[in-house]
Amino acid sequence: MTVNAEDNGRVLPVARVLPPEEWERLLDVGPFHNTGVIPDPRFALVVVLEDPATQRIVGTWEVTSIGLLEGLHLEPDYRHSTAAASRLFFKMMNVLRDHHVKTVLTVTQDEMVRRLA
């Protein structure tokens, strides 16, 4: 497949992985500008789209390591105990923090698990 270098007479932007030493540039763009936060390069990569004439970043897309929380379960006789659920929750939060996990995801179809999560 051939990619044209021009689109309607305009030179197309160039896509590349932005090296961490250039990540400060992200603070001028989109979600990074809006939050004032750049990702931790130990856990993320950022692909940028740059205007070849100005070197301005005109697009970004980040991939980050995400922890998948699985297997949330409480035995039926503990399911209505706020204290038990809180202990499990706060211990998991401490474990995630201790292991420098910044982003997690969990998926459930069980109503009880959804309420706990």
C-alpha positions in Angstrom: 0.0 0.0 0.0 1.4 3.4 -1.0 0.8 6.4 1.2 0.8 9.8 -0.6 3.1 12.4 0.9 0.5 15.0 -0.1 -3.2 15.4 0.4 -4.9 18.1 -1.7 -1.6 19.9 -2.1 -0.8 19.7 1.6 2.1 17.8 2.9 0.9 15.1 5.3 2.0 15.0 8.9 4.6 12.5 10.0 3.8 9.9 12.7 6.4 8.7 15.1 7.0 7.5 18.7 7.9 10.5 20.8 10.9 9.8 22.9 10.5 10.5 26.6 13.1 13.3 26.5 10.6 15.2 24.3 7.5 14.6 26.4 7.4 18.1 27.8 6.1 19.1 24.4 3.0 17.1 25.1 1.9 19.8 27.7 1.0 22.0 24.7 -1.4 19.4 23.2 -4.9 18.1 23.7 -5.5 15.9 26.8 -2.0 16.5 28.2 -2.5 20.3 28.0 -6.0 20.0 29.5 -4.8 17.9 32.5 -1.3 19.3 32.9 -0.1 15.7 33.3 2.2 13.7 31.1 2.4 9.9 31.5 5.2 8.0 33.2 7.5 6.7 30.5 8.1 3.5 32.4 4.5 2.5 31.7 3.5 4.3 28.5 4.4 5.1 24.9 3.1 8.1 22.9 2.7 8.2 19.2 2.6 11.7 17.8 1.6 13.3 14.5 3.8 16.2 13.6 3.5 18.9 10.9 6.7 18.5 8.9 7.0 22.2 8.2 6.6 23.5 11.7 7.4 20.4 13.8 4.2 21.2 15.7 2.4 18.2 17.3 -1.0 17.9 15.6 -2.1 14.6 17.0 -1.3 12.2 19.8 -2.2 8.7 20.9 -1.0 7.0 24.1 -0.7 3.4 25.0 -0.3 2.7 28.7 0.1 -0.4 30.9 -3.1 -1.1 32.7 -3.7 -3.4 35.5 -6.7 -5.6 35.1 -8.5 -6.2 38.4 -10.1 -9.6 38.3 -11.8 -12.0 40.7 -13.5 -9.6 43.0 -15.5 -11.8 45.4 -17.0 -11.7 48.9 -18.7 -14.7 50.4 -22.5 -14.1 50.7 -22.5 -13.6 54.5 -19.9 -10.8 54.1 -21.5 -9.0 51.1 -23.5 -6.5 53.2 -20.5 -5.7 55.4 -19.2 -2.2 54.6 -16.2 -2.8 56.8 -15.2 -6.1 55.0 -15.6 -4.5 51.6 -13.7 -1.4 52.6 -10.8 -3.5 54.0 -10.5 -5.4 50.7 -10.8 -2.2 48.7 -8.2 -0.1 50.6 -5.8 -3.0 50.8 -6.0 -3.3 47.0 -5.5 0.5 46.6 -2.3 0.3 48.8 -1.0 -2.7 46.8 -1.5 -0.8 43.5 0.2 2.3 44.9 3.1 0.2 46.3 3.6 -1.3 42.9 3.3 2.0 41.0 0.2 0.9 39.2 -1.5 4.1 38.0 -4.4 2.8 35.9 -6.6 -0.2 36.4 -9.7 -1.6 34.7 -12.3 -4.1 35.8 -15.3 -5.5 34.0 -18.2 -7.3 35.5 -21.7 -8.5 34.7 -22.6 -9.3 38.3 -24.6 -6.7 40.1 -23.1 -7.4 43.5 -19.6 -7.1 42.1 -20.5 -3.9 40.2 -21.7 -2.3 43.5 -18.5 -3.4 45.2 -16.3 -2.1 42.4 
